[in-house]
Amino acid sequence: MDVVFNSLEELYERIKPALTTKRREMHRNGFNYIKEDDIWNFLKEVKWKSSSSLALHEMVRDVLNCDNDLIDNYLKTKLNLRNRRVYFETSEE
């Protein structure tokens, strides 16, 4: 039987235990600033961007087996871009 999700929020809640497990692992490895949302956004925007019809077990596998450094680099790049945007927006005033 296929499980159907009506929204990304429902899917997020369903795989949240895996996200929490991954966050705890990352905290044990020194990535103390990583949150479940960071892992979710990385997977959604990078790993699953061109995927379709992923099974729930595949998504959980991706969460648990994703390279910690890839998530860290994604977050640092995203924050760096955001900080640059804020800097240039305030510099132009």
C-alpha positions, -999 to +999 in steps of 0.1 A: +000+000+000+014+034-010+014+062+016+001+095+001+011+128+016-011+159+009+016+184+017+053+188+023+045+195+060+029+160+063+059+144+047+083+164+070+064+153+101+065+117+089+103+116+084+111+140+114+123+111+136+150+103+109+158+141+107+162+142+145+184+111+145+206+127+118+208+160+138+219+142+169+246+124+150+258+157+135+258+173+170+280+144+182+304+151+154+307+188+162+280+203+139+261+218+168+244+245+148+226+221+124+188+218+128+163+193+114+151+221+090+187+225+076+189+188+068+154+188+053+161+219+032+194+204+019+178+172+008+148+190-007+168+216-026+199+195-035+195+157-033+158+154-042+155+184-065+153+164-097+138+132-082+103+121-085+082+094-069+106+086-041+095+060-017+094+068+020+121+043+028+144+059+002+139+093+017+146+080+052+177+063+039+189+095+023+184+114+056+203+089+076+232+083+051+237+119+038+273+131+042+275+155+071+300+177+053+277+182+024+249+195+047+274+217+064+288+232+032+252+237+019+243+256+050+274+277+050+270+286+013+234+295+019+242+317+049+271+333+030+248+342+001+222+356+024+247+377+042+261+391+009+225+400-002+219+419+031+252+437+029+246+449-007+210+459+000+221+480+030+252+494+011+230+508-017+208+529+006 
